Amino acid sequence: MATQIRTYTADELLEMPYDGVRRELVHGELREMTPGGHDHGHIAFDFGLLIGQHVKANHLGRMYAAETGFRVGVDPDTVLAPDVAFVARERVGLGAGVRGFFPAAPDFVAEVISPNDRYSEVAEKVEQWLAAGTRMVLVVDPRTRTVAVHRPSSPVLRLTGKDVIHGDDVIPGLQIPVRDLFD
């Protein structure tokens, strides 16, 4: 007898009572996310703060915290929650009047690798973000103190402590030394 896996919708995910577990929805399948540790939390916060100050000062768009879900696929639904996200000013209106998850992919995402994350799962998530239309995905690795920059149709750029993260055309004017993420 074949076992059927129950699929969920974005609306069902949104209506789930909070039980202390963070979840994402990937092609209708619920995935639980273990909370990040100390390094993960402060790196994600500091990075979001550094980007957010630049975004706010230059009126570039809107920043979103780790608990924000972005609906990046339908039928079956996919809702992902990055550690840091940015939506450009021209696209912020897509969320106007929407109850629940932002109805599109952000322009920029940062994922901070936690001790319990598998690199294969992080790579899968990067591909999902890029396929959904995210223009830049940064993977921050506290273990190696590096940042991998992923862009559609471009080779991965690996940055170390001596390098600077540039927002390029996604977050114009943004420049953050990699070492600042790990201090």
Salt bridges, closest charged atoms under 4 A:
GLU12 OE2 - ARG6 NH2 3.00
GLU15 OE2 - ARG99 NH2 2.46
ASP19 OD2 - ARG23 NH2 2.87
GLU24 OE2 - LYS125 NZ 2.69
GLU29 OE2 - ARG31 NE 3.64
GLU32 OE2 - ARG23 NH2 3.93
ASP39 OD1 - HIS42 NE2 3.55
ASP46 OD2 - HIS42 ND1 3.92
GLU67 OE2 - ARG22 NE 3.40
ASP77 OD2 - ARG71 NH2 2.99
ASP83 OD1 - HIS40 NE2 3.17
GLU90 OE2 - ARG89 NH2 3.99
ASP107 OD2 - ARG91 NH1 2.94
ASP107 OD1 - ARG135 NE 3.32
GLU111 OE2 - LYS125 NZ 3.42
GLU121 OE2 - ARG118 NH1 3.09
GLU124 OE1 - ARG31 NH1 3.39
ASP141 OD1 - ARG143 NE 3.80
ASP168 OD2 - ARG151 NH1 3.36
ASP169 OD2 - ARG135 NH1 3.84
ASP169 OD1 - ARG151 NH2 2.72
ASP183 OD1 - ARG145 NH2 3.89
